[in-house]
Amino acid sequence: QVQLQESGGGLVQTGDSLRLSCAASGRAFSSYAMGWFRQAPGKELEFVAACNWNGNDDEYAASVTGRFIISRDNDKNTVSLQMSNLKPEDTAVYYCHARDYRDYEYWGQGAQVTVSS
């Protein structure tokens, strides 16, 4: 199993940048595919970005491509989401996500990101 804890959320203005981090505890972090999802008020959970075990195969939602970058550090058991040129529609609770080789999924508690116009 893996436990996930997000940090780095906050209130920013349109066009600002923000970096979310997710610290993972547990064994074999490098064996997990890692990602980020978000949920805006009144909306369904939405995929944001994901990377494979070594971070060399990234995938992004169309709405964040070119603005967000996912990265991981397997030595530090962390995954990050660098968000640039933030927009009010990026306002959401952001969740760190892990998936193991059995397709078991794990979720963090979430971090609030609010982008004011």
N, C-alpha and C positions, 0 to 999 in steps of 0.2 A: 504494500500500500504506500501511498504518498500523501502527505498533507501539504496544502498550498496556502500561502498567505500573500495577498497583494499589498502593495504600498505605492505611494506616489500620486494618488488622486488629488483633486482639488478644484478650485475655481480659477478659471483663466478667461482671457478675452479672445474674441475672434482673431485668428491669425497667430496666436501664441503657440508655443510648443510645450509639451509635457511628456514626462517619461514615467511609465508604469513599470514596476518591478514585481516579480513573483518569486518568493523564496520557497523552495521545496524541501521537505524533510522526509526521510525514509531512504530506502535502499534503491540502488540502480537507477538513479535519475536519468542517466544517459539512454536508458532503454525506452523512455517514454516519448511519444510524440506530444509536443506542447503547443498550446494555442491560447488565443484570447477570444472571448465572446462579449457581447454587451446587450444590455436591455434598457431601452428608453422607457419613460413613463407611458403606460398604456399600450406598449408594443411588445411583440414577441421577442424572445431571445434571438440574437443575430450573430452569425459568425463574423469575426473580424480578421483574424490572421492565424496561421499555424506554421510550424516548422517540424521537420523530422528529427531524428535522434541526434544528428550532428549539425543541424542548422543549415544544411546546404540545399534544402528543397523547401522554399518558402511558398506560402499561398496566401492570397489576400482577397478580401471582399472588394468588389469593384468600387465601392464608395470610399475606400481608404487607400487604394492603390496609388502610389506616388507620394503619399503623405505620411503613411505609417510604415515603420520597419520593425519586424520582430527579430530578436536575437536571443541566443542562449549561451550560457557559460556552464559547461558540464563539470568543471572543476569546482565551481562555487554553488552548483545546484540552483541556478537562477535562470529565469527567462524574463526578457524585458520587451516593452512595446514603446518605441520612440514615436511620438505623435507630433506632427508638424502641421502648420497652417490649419489649426483647429477651427471648426465651424460650429455654430449652435446646434446643428443636427448631430454632432458627435456627443452631445450630452447624453449620458447614460451611466448605469452601473456596469463596470467592466469586470469580467470574471476570468481568472486564470483557469486553464483547463489542461488536464493530462489524460492521455489514453495509453494503456499498456498493450502488450502483444496479444492479450486475450480480448481486446476491445473493451476492457473495463474503463470507466470514466471517473475522473476525480475533479472536484471543483473547489475553488477558493471561496472566501466569504464575499468577495466583491469590493471594488473601490469606486467611489463616486467621482465622476468627471463632469464638471459643469462648465459650459462655454457660454459666456455672455456676449450678446451682440452689441 
